[in-house]
């Protein structure tokens, strides 16, 4: 698979703040690439630099092997976190309005089908639910039939069912060989959708790879979660542990041995949970903070 986008030594500084501090990564054509990190990590600035909303202080952005220019905007679609829309228009009229802004456009009926808008196409755009509005905004981002689709936290605030429905829409778009660049605060969303992720912190990319391979790299085994109030202050155990969100977390390859030590230390195990490591665990390991902080 060829790279559709290459970022080389990209920088953006604001006085004393190095928002983006010399990062390098590439995005494969037809993939979903997740740019993830705690708030303030620099991911939004990075995305806005690629989208040409901001001008970099240094570095190169290559699209299909060539430096981006003014024509790059015709090859991308963006779904922002918030978008102001013309009022008193139906969903179809809204799509048609945005279609007039582009020389190249995808047929409206195809967008309606891809984004599952058939049931709301005649509805006033002010009277949509959160999930319906996000589907319409996704349709707007696809109006110019882009090669790369930028999605900035597209499912924030949606209920679990609407979020999962939106995931299916993204899978449909990937099946059309589109490249998707995603920012999200939902761990499961990144694990389900992304073929590759880059983890940012303090303006730098600190890790990159397929989510499953990164979890395998950093975690050997499963995580035991024991309620903190049940855990002794200075236990005499062979394993390492950390306290987080009301639980003591223990990564172990040998569950039986670890539980035996807990019982020996008279730790109640009624509230014990056994989980597979996820991206939140990875974020805390890499950055010391959870995905949402």
Buried (B, 14 or more C-beta within 10 A) or exposed (E): EEBBBBBBEBBBBEEEBBBBBBBBBBBBBBBBBBBBBBEBBBBBBBBBBBBBEBEBBEBEBBBBEEEBEEEBBBBBBBBBEEEEBEEEBBBBBBBBBBBEEBEEBBEBEEBBEBBBBEEBBEBBBEEBEBBBBBBBBBBBBBBBBBBBBBBBBBBBEBEEEBBBBBBEBBEBBBEEEBBBBBBBBBBBBBBBBBBBBBBBBBBBBBBBBEBEEBBEEBBEBBBBBBBEEBBEEEBEBEBEBEEBEEBBBBBBEEEEEBBEBBEEEEBEEEEBEEEEBBBBBBBBBBBEBBBEE
